[in-house]
Amino acid sequence: KVRLAISDEAKDIAELLRESFKEFESHYTKEGFAATTPDENEIAMRMNEGPVWIACDGNEILGTVSAVPKGDALYIRSMAVSPRARKKGIGDSLLRHVEIFGRSQGVDRFILSTTPFLLSAIRLYKRFGFHRVDHGPDHLFGTPLFTMEKTLI
């Protein structure tokens, strides 16, 4: 089940992000990893900037994604699925919720940044119609980064 997160779940979301990205930590700079795995206070602040969704099984949070308006686009950030829950369609479901929300807001484009070593995530984004673009940041505190975009027709 995917639903909007509530502020009391910020700590659980922060823990999920750390758990989800832990296996990739050696690919990040220290600062890049910290930015990718924000603490509960940062998550709570992000909840004021735009919606944060969670995928749950009962009371257990298995995935999360957030979105924030950025110019004429909706920026997708902090998408993660627990390692024990991968390959179950949770990422697909989270992205569908973001897209439904974006369409309801009249958004023309979706953008996101990712790292070249998150291969499963990149495959998921491509399946959803995202393609790599040449603009956008090329690093996150020294960690390689690139931008992907999906334009709605």
C-alpha positions as CSV (number, residue, x, y, z in Angstrom):
1,K,0.0,0.0,0.0
2,V,1.3,3.5,-0.9
3,R,0.2,6.5,1.0
4,L,1.3,9.9,2.0
5,A,3.7,9.9,5.0
6,I,3.0,11.8,8.2
7,S,5.5,13.8,10.2
8,D,5.7,11.2,12.9
9,E,7.2,8.8,10.3
10,A,10.2,11.0,9.5
11,K,12.5,9.0,11.7
12,D,11.4,5.7,10.0
13,I,11.9,7.2,6.6
14,A,15.4,8.4,7.5
15,E,16.2,4.9,8.7
16,L,14.9,3.3,5.5
17,L,17.0,5.7,3.4
18,R,20.2,4.7,5.4
19,E,19.3,1.0,5.1
20,S,18.6,1.3,1.4
21,F,21.8,3.1,0.4
22,K,24.1,1.4,2.9
23,E,25.4,-1.2,0.4
24,F,26.4,1.7,-1.9
25,E,28.1,3.9,0.8
26,S,31.6,3.1,-0.5
27,H,30.7,4.7,-3.9
28,Y,29.7,8.0,-2.2
29,T,31.9,10.7,-0.7
30,K,31.1,11.1,3.0
31,E,29.2,14.3,2.3
32,G,27.4,12.8,-0.7
33,F,26.2,9.9,1.4
34,A,25.0,12.2,4.2
35,A,23.0,14.2,1.6
36,T,21.5,11.0,0.2
37,T,20.5,9.8,3.6
38,P,19.1,12.8,5.4
39,D,18.2,12.7,9.1
40,E,14.7,12.8,10.5
41,N,14.8,16.6,10.9
42,E,15.7,17.1,7.2
43,I,12.9,14.6,6.2
44,A,10.4,16.6,8.4
45,M,11.5,19.8,6.6
46,R,11.1,18.2,3.2
47,M,7.5,17.2,4.1
48,N,6.8,20.9,4.2
49,E,8.2,21.4,0.7
50,G,6.2,18.7,-1.1
51,P,4.6,15.3,-0.7
52,V,6.4,12.3,0.7
53,W,5.0,8.9,0.0
54,I,5.7,5.6,1.7
55,A,5.0,2.0,0.7
56,C,4.0,-0.1,3.6
57,D,3.2,-3.6,4.6
58,G,1.2,-3.2,7.7
59,N,3.2,-0.9,9.9
60,E,6.5,-1.6,8.1
61,I,7.8,1.0,5.7
62,L,9.3,-0.7,2.7
63,G,9.8,2.2,0.3
64,T,9.7,6.0,0.0
65,V,9.8,8.8,-2.5
66,S,9.3,12.5,-2.3
67,A,8.6,15.3,-4.8
68,V,9.1,19.0,-4.8
69,P,8.2,21.6,-7.5
70,K,11.2,22.9,-9.3
71,G,10.4,25.6,-11.9
72,D,8.0,24.0,-14.5
73,A,8.9,20.5,-13.3
74,L,8.4,18.1,-10.4
75,Y,11.7,17.0,-8.9
76,I,11.7,13.5,-7.6
77,R,14.0,12.9,-4.7
78,S,14.9,10.4,-2.0
79,M,13.5,7.4,-3.7
80,A,14.4,4.2,-1.9
81,V,13.2,0.6,-1.4
82,S,14.3,-1.6,1.4
83,P,16.8,-4.2,0.2
84,R,14.5,-7.0,1.6
85,A,11.6,-5.7,-0.4
86,R,13.2,-5.1,-3.8
87,K,11.9,-6.7,-7.0
88,K,8.3,-6.7,-5.7
89,G,7.1,-3.7,-7.8
90,I,7.4,-1.2,-4.9
91,G,9.5,1.3,-7.0
92,D,7.0,1.1,-9.8
93,S,4.1,1.8,-7.4
94,L,5.9,4.8,-5.9
95,L,6.7,6.3,-9.3
96,R,3.1,5.8,-10.4
97,H,1.9,7.8,-7.4
98,V,4.4,10.6,-8.1
99,E,3.2,10.7,-11.8
100,I,-0.5,10.8,-10.8
101,F,0.2,13.6,-8.4
102,G,2.3,15.5,-11.0
103,R,-0.4,15.2,-13.6
104,S,-3.0,16.4,-11.1
105,Q,-0.8,19.5,-10.6
106,G,-0.5,20.2,-14.3
107,V,3.3,19.3,-14.4
108,D,4.8,19.0,-17.9
109,R,8.1,17.4,-16.8
110,F,9.6,15.2,-14.1
111,I,13.3,15.4,-13.3
112,L,15.5,13.4,-11.0
113,S,19.2,13.0,-10.2
114,T,20.9,9.7,-9.8
115,T,24.3,8.2,-9.5
116,P,25.7,5.9,-12.2
117,F,26.2,3.0,-9.8
118,L,22.5,2.7,-8.9
119,L,21.8,0.4,-11.9
120,S,18.5,-1.1,-10.8
121,A,17.1,2.4,-10.2
122,I,18.3,3.6,-13.6
123,R,16.6,0.6,-15.3
124,L,13.4,1.5,-13.4
125,Y,13.5,5.1,-14.5
126,K,14.1,4.2,-18.1
127,R,11.1,1.8,-18.0
128,F,9.0,4.7,-16.8
129,G,10.1,6.9,-19.8
130,F,13.0,8.8,-18.2
131,H,16.0,9.6,-20.3
132,R,19.4,11.1,-19.4
133,V,19.9,14.7,-20.2
134,D,23.0,16.8,-20.5
135,H,22.0,19.6,-18.1
136,G,21.8,19.4,-14.3
137,P,24.4,18.7,-11.7
138,D,27.2,16.3,-12.4
139,H,28.2,15.6,-8.8
140,L,26.8,15.6,-5.3
141,F,29.6,16.7,-3.0
142,G,32.1,14.9,-5.2
143,T,29.9,11.8,-5.9
144,P,29.2,11.4,-9.6
145,L,25.7,12.3,-10.6
146,F,23.5,12.8,-13.7
147,T,20.0,14.0,-14.4
148,M,17.1,12.2,-16.0
149,E,13.9,13.7,-17.3
150,K,10.5,12.6,-18.4
151,T,8.3,14.9,-20.5
152,L,4.6,14.4,-20.5
153,I,2.8,14.7,-23.9
